[in-house]
Amino acid sequence: MVDSRDIRPEDLPGFVKPAEVSAAEKTVKTLVAALRNFGLFPPNHATTINMLAGVHRSITGFMNRFDDLCLQFDKTRILYNDYPIHDGPTHDENPIYIMYRDGLRWLEFEKGLSEEELKSLLQIFQTFRETPDEHEEDFVSALWHLDLSHVFYRASDNFWEEEPVLDFSAFDITGKGAEDSDEQQETETTTKQERRRRSLRPEENKEQPQALSVALIESGKNLYQLDPIEKTVLEQDIKKCVEQDSREDIIGLMLHILNVEQEQKTAETIMNHLKEELKNSLVSRKFATSCYLLGNLQKIQEKHNDIIEWPKLLWKKFYEDISKPEMLSPLIPIWQETSTLGPDLLKDFTNFLRFLPPKAAETFTATLDEISKPNARSLMVEIIASFATRNMNVLDSLLLTPVEDLGLRLLRVVNNVENKRIAVLFLQKAAGHKIPKVRTEAQKALHKLSNF
């Protein structure tokens, strides 16, 4: 039976998150991506500078709309006003897991936060993330030494690997509680900054009572142990999840920067990186990632095309490059396997094809002879025809291709052209086709249209 106390508001049908929580979720997504990827480029690189500016803009934008950004850390999660707004895996690829492991329980950004403060936070996290064994202190200790003016935190020293012990120091058995009530009231009026700056580490605050914990009875037996095969499978699954999660975060961060970028050279660099990410996703058959990348790029293109002139040239080059054989050659084996692909992968693959520019049809046409399986070849011909339907220039360039099944399929495209004058021009051209059957069908269609 379900206990109503275990049901969270967000689990109920029709639940809608408050606007403030949704805004915090978007801001934290940007922050977590920056924590993961801040060290990808040198500190003075344009991408790093833009990344920092983007995260700072996101945080300050939130604080301008609402209030200070107060985040609670719970092992792998971040909570805002008790709503979970971020969750990640239990390993070192998750920045929240690393911070929690080092003792961080609460992090707050206050109005007035500068880019330099944010940069210092990202830098020390990167330092302790990359070389944790080379430092005597941890991330939280380094944060304490920085003493940032608009970044506050709380920490705990209850590390998971330490054996818990009974500690009764928090209990008052002397009967002096009433005498200390005035002192407690005074403590409760401590200023906002002092409360948040206070660390719960015993060595930094001796008067802070320790949390009550109970030592577990040790067991001499392992309840379950993985065999070598299970370990290998588990390690492969973890590696796959880490790589996928990391790549999508990097792509998302680059898209975020590109969305606000005003410098042509920086935008061009980012788009070159995105082309590499796209090719990697095709090689690894992560077509959902490919769709995510191209879909968001289309939205950014629509936003910027009418504002300034130079992005148009970058978009044109980008779409020309992703239509070339160098980009699309990893798909050749996929075409041969379309009949055996799982339904989810096949759906992602066909969705990706819809995002490609029509010019990709020319590349697919050049590889058509490499597709030996009839069903796969028929699918490719249909895809090429769909591109030709969307773009008359592509139709014109492919019409005389000396391939019979493609030529006949393109004639059907021509017959569906609404402008009959243009259709006649195409048919007159196809009437000189090298393949006799295509040539004959074009002449018949031309005669029929002329009589009509």
N, C-alpha and C positions, 0 to 999 in steps of 0.2 A: 504494500500500500504506500502511496506517495504522501509524504508529510508536507503540508502546505508551507511549512517553514523552510523547506528545501527548494521551493520554487522561486526563482528570481524574476523580477519584472520583465527583463528582456527575453525570458523564455515563454512568455504568454503570447497567444496569437494576436496579431495586430499591434504589437508593441512598437512604438516609435521612440528612438533615443532623443533626449532633449538636445536642442541645437548646440548648447555649450559642450555637451559630451561629444557630439559628432565633430565639432570644431577641434576639440582636444585630441580626438582620435587621428584626424588628418595631420595635425601639428606633430604628434608623437611619431607618426609614420615617417615624416621627413627627418625628425631627429634621429630615429633608430637607423635609418638608411645612411645618414651622415656618420654615425658612430661606426657603422660597419665599413664604410668606404673612404673615410677621411684620408687614409694613408696611401690611397691608390696613386696619387700624383704628388709631386713636391709641393711644399707649403706655398711657394710663390707662383705656382702654375695657375693659369687663368681658370681652369676647371675647379681647382681647390678654392680659389677666391670666390668664384660664383656659387659654389656649393655652400660655403660659409655664409655668404650674403643671403642665399635662399632660405637656409634654416633660420637665420636671425630674423629675416622678414616674416617667416611663418610664426615664430614664437611671439614677436612683438605685435604682429597683427592679431593674434589670439588675445593677448593681454590688453590691447586697445579696445577690443570688443567686449571682453568679459573682465577678468581680474588676473591676479598672479596665477601662473601655471603650476599647480601642485600635483605631484605624481607620487603614487605609492607603489613600491616595488614588492612583488610577491613571487619570489623564486624565478619564474620564467615570464611573469606577467607584469604589466603596468595597469594600475587602476586609477581612475579619476572620479572623485566623488562616489567611490565604491562601485563604479561601473568598470568592468574590464575593457580596456581599449587597445591592448596589444598583448599578443601571446606568441611564444616562440619555443623552439626545442630546448632540451636540457643538454646543451653542449656549448663549446666555446665559440661557435659561430653566432650565438645569440648574445648580443651585448648586455641585455638585461640579466641574463644568467650570470655573466661575469661580474657585473656590479653587485648583484645580490650575494654572490659567493664571497666577494670581498667585504661584505657587511652592510652595503647600502640598503636602506629601507624606505627612504623618503627623499625626494629631490624637488626643489621648488625654484622656479625662475620668477624674479620680481621685476616690476616695471623699472626701466632704466638700464636693463641688461645691454651691455655693449658687445660689439662683434669680437673685441679682444678677449673679453671674459669667456665668451662662447668658444673661441678658438683655443684658449687655455684648457678648457674642459675637454674638448675633443682631442687635443694633443696629449694630455696626460693619460686619457683612456687608451689612446693608440699605443703609447709607450708601454703601459702595463699589460696591454693585450698581447703585444708582439713578443716581449721579453720579460715575462713575469718572474722568472727565476733569477734574473740579474739584479733584482732590487730587494733591499731589506724591508721596505715598506710596501703597502699595497695601494690600490687606487683611492680608497677612502682616506687613508693617511695623507696621500699627496694632495687630495682635495682640501683637507684640513689645513695643510701648510700654505696652499694658495690663498686662502681666506678671501674668496671672491665677494665683491660687495653686493651683488644681486643674484647670487646662487647660494641656496641654503640646502642643508641636508640633515638627515638623521641616520645614524648607523648603529649596528649591533655587532658584538663580537662572538655571537653564538654560532660558530662555524659548524657545518653539518658533520664534519669528520671527527669533531671532538666528542668525547663521551660526556653526556649530560650528568650532572651531579645534583644532589639535593642541596638547596640553599634556603635557609630559613631567615636570612637577614632582613627580608622584606616584611616579616611579621612583627607586630608590636605586642610584646608580652609583658611590658613593664607597667602598663596602665597610665602612661604619660601622654597618651594620644590627645587628650583634651587640652593639656598644657601647651601642646605644640600646634594647636589649631590656628593661632594667630600667625605663626611662622608659615604654615601651609598656605594660608590665605595670601600672605605676602608673596610667597613663591609663585602662586597662581597668577599674580598680576605682573609677572615678569614680562618684559617687552616682547613683542612679536619676533623680532630678530633674535633675541637671546634664546627664546624657546626653540627656534628652528636651527640655530647654530649649535645647540647643545648636542653632543654626540653621546650615545648610550654606551660607549666603550668604557669598561671599568678603569683602565689606566688613565683616561682623560677626565673622568668625573667620578671620584671616589665616593661621593655622597649619593650617587644615583643607585637606588636599590636594584638588585639583580632579579631577573625573571625567574620564577619558580620552574624548575624542570626536574624530571625524574629519570634516574638511570635505569636502563632496560637490562633485563637479565640476559647475559650472554648465552648464546647457543653454540654448542660445539659442532653442529651439523648444518650444512647448507641444505635448505629446503628443496632447492632445484639448481641444477647446474647445466649450462648449455654444452652440447657436444660440439666438436670442431666444425661440423657442417653447418649447424645452426648459427655458430659464431660468425662464420664466413658470410652467410646469407644476411645476418643482421648488420654486419659491418658494411656490406655492399649497399643495403637499403639506406643506412644512415648517410653514407657518402653521397648517394644519389639525391637524397632529400636536401643535404647541405648545399650541394652544387646547384640544384635547381633554385633553392631559396636565395642563395647568394647572387646568382645571375639575374634573377628578376628584380632584386633590390638594386643592383647596379644599373640595370636598364631604367628602372623607375626613377632613380636619382638623376641620370643623364637627361631623361625626358623632362623632369622638373626644371633642371637648369636651362635646357633649351627653350622651355616655355617662356622664360623671363629674360633670355639672353638678348642683348642689343648689339653686341660686337660680332661682326661678320666672321672674323678669323676664329674666334672661340666657337661660334655656332658650327662652322665648317669642321672643326676638330671633333666636336661632339657627334656630328652626323657621320663622320668617318668611323668613329668608335661604334656607333649604332649599326653601321653596315657589317662590321666584324661580328657584333653580337647576333645579328640576323643570320649570318652565314653559319655561326656556331650552332644556333638553334636548329637550322636545317640539317646540318651534319648529324646532330644528336637526336633528330626527329622530335624536337620539342615544339611542335607546330602551334600549340596553345600560346607559348611564349612569343612565337613569330607573329601571331595575330594580335597579341597584346601590344607588341612594339609598333606594328604598322597601323593598328587602329588608333592608338594615341598620337602617332605622328600625323595622321590625317586631321585630327582635331586641332593640333598645334598649327598645321598648315593653314587651315581655314581661319584661324585667329589672326595670323600674321600676314597673310598674302596681301591684304588690302591696306596695310599700315605703311610698310616700307618696301622698297623695290628689290633690294638685294636678296631677300629670302627666296624669291621666285627662281633665281638662278641656282641656288643650292638645292631646292626641291627638284628642279628639272634634272640636275646631275644625279641626285640621289636615286630617283626613279629610273633613270637610264642605267645606272650602275647595277641596281638590283634586278634588272631585266636581262642582264648579260649571262652567258654560259658560265663564267667564273662563279657567279652567285648560285645559279640554279642547277648546276651539274650534280650536286648531291641528291637531287630528286629522281634521277634516272632509275636507281634501284627501287625506289618507292613505287613508281609507275608499274613496274613488273610485279609488285606484290599487292596491288590494290585489292585483289580478290580474296586475299588471306589476312588483310589488316583487320584488327579489332574494330568494333563500331566506333569507339571513342576516338581512336587514332585516325580513322578514316574521316570522321566528322571534322576533326581539327585540321586535317590535310586539305579537305575541300574548302573549308573556311579560309585557310591561308591563301589558296589560289584566288579567291574572290578579292583579296586585298592587293594582288599584284596588278601593275599597270598593264594595259592592253599590249604594249610592245613586247611583253614576255612571250607572246604567241610566236614571235619570230624565232626565239630561242627554242621553244618547244618543237616548232616545225623542223628545225635543223636536227633535232634528236629523234624525230619520229621513227626513222628507220632502225633505231636501236631498240625499239619496243617490239618484242616478238610475240607476246601473248595477245590474241585477238581482242579479248575484253579490255585489256589495259590500253591497247592501241585505240579502240573505239572511244574510250573515256578521254584520252588525250585529244583526239580529233574534235570531240564535243567541246572540250575546254578551249581549244584554239578557235573554234567557230564562235563561242561566246565572246571571246576577246574581239574578234572581227566584227561582231554585231555592235559592240560598244564603240568601235573606232573605225571610221571609213578609211583612214590612211592605212591602218593595219590590213584591212580587207583588200585594199588596192595592192599592197606590197606582196600579199600572199596568194593572190588570185591565180597567178600563172605557175605556182609551185608544181613541179612535175611529179605529183603524187596523186594517184587516182581517187582513193577514198576521201582525201582531204579536199581535192578539187570539186568532187560532186557535192560534198557537204557545204562548201563555200557558195556554190551555185544556189543552194536553198536559202542561204543568207541574203544573197543578191535578190532573189525573188521576193523577199520580205521587206526590201527597202521601200519606204513609203513614197519617196520622190522618184517617180517613174523615169524622169529624164536621166537622173543619176544611175538608175538601174539599167537603162539602155546602154549607157556608156560602159558600165561594168560588163555587161553581156557581150558587147562588141569586142571588148578586150579578151574575154574568155573564149570567144569564138575562134581565137588563134592559139588555143592551148595545145601543148605538145601531146597530151594524152588523148587519143582518138575519142574515147567514150565521153570524156569531159567536154571536148570540143563539140561533139554531136549534140549533147544535152544543152549546151550554151546556145547553139544555133536554133534548136527547137524553142527554147524559152524566149529567144529574141524574136523569132517569127510570131510566136503567140502574143507577145507583148505589143508588137507592131500592129497586129490585127486588132488588138483591143483598143 
